[in-house]
């Protein structure tokens, strides 16, 4: 399956079939709606992994936010992470960064200490999770499809690397997108989870690390 994710709109899955026609390379078939954003109430979860903040270790928390008309916050509920959740969210944000040729970034992604993993998770900012509901009916489990989209920080340099890995062939002058769909996992039948990488969620500390590792004043 291939996937189309449109921020705060919808997620669809489909098959691409190669065709031998002069005006197109692929034929899109079997289009299925996985979910729509804001099916009932617009909302999101903002996940802060456990780690050090300003030299002080803090437990991980999740804020569940419900929005109303025009983005007005209706309510916020905060919960503390269990040990299992702390371990889950302390993992490297983007494991595929091990593929980077940059030796410093590669070493950080491949073998950081557990404490450094947690601290780095915060320096990259929170993980924002949105739910897309009301997809096409799934007869295997007798309910509609839905997906959880996890959005996280990747610097422009990392996005550019990941984009080139996925595209393999990049046209001259073509720029990497501001958001990149990394993977889609079907946790249960017709229940999906995806990961999206974007520099728009990066705090200044993450951008500074990328700038220093690049040896220049730009993260692109």
Order of alpha helices (4+ residues) and beta strands (2+ residues): beta-beta-beta-beta-beta-beta-beta-beta-alpha-alpha-alpha-beta-beta-beta-beta-alpha-beta-beta-alpha
